[in-house]
Amino acid sequence: MAKTQKTGAGKKLRVTLVRSPFGTGKRHIACVKGLGLRRIRHSVEVDDTPAIRGMIDKVAYMVKFEEV
């Protein structure tokens, strides 16, 4: 049975869009939408999971994030 890796029980990240995703490619726009970001300076709190961390790493030049 495979074990799932968790970065912390109940940890959250606050992610803020600081740059427009237009002109960046379909996959990067999909990551921004998947994070729940809608417009510049919009912030959301998401769970700290490896999948979310991967999405943030892919669009790191467009977002800023901090642990809550």
N, C-alpha and C positions, 0 to 999 in steps of 0.2 A: 504494500500500500504506500503510495507516494505521500510525502508530507508537504503541506503547503507552508511557504515561508511568509511570515508576517513581520512587518517592520515595527509593529507595536499595536497593542490592543487599544482601540479607541482614538488613535492619533489622527489628527486632521491637518490638512494643508490649506492655506489661503492662497489662491492663485489669482493673479490680476493680469489682464491683457494690456500691454503697453504699446503694442505696435499692430497695425492693421494686417490681417492675414491675406488681403487681396494681392495677387501677383506672386504668391509663394508656392503654389501647387496644390493639387486636390488633397493629397494625403495630409498636408499640414493644416489645411482648412478643416478637414475631418477631425483631426486631433483637437483643434480649438473648439469645435462644436461638441465633441465628445466630452470635453472638460466642462461644458456648460457655459462657456464664455460667449457673450453676444456682441459686445461693443467695447471700444477702447475705454480703459479705466473701470471696467466691470470686474468685480471680484466675486469669487465663489469659494466655499469651503468644501473640500472633497476629502474622502478617506485616503489615508496614506497606505497605498498598496503598490506592489511592484508594477502593475499595469498602469496605474496613474503616473507613477514615477517615470515610466517609459514614455508616456505621452508628453510629459513635461520636458523630458530630455530632448525629444524630437523637435519641439517648438520653443526651446529655451531662449532663443534670440527674440521672441515675441512676447514672452511672459516673465513675470517675476513671481516668486513664491516664497512663503515663510511658514514655518511650523506654528501651529496654534496650540 
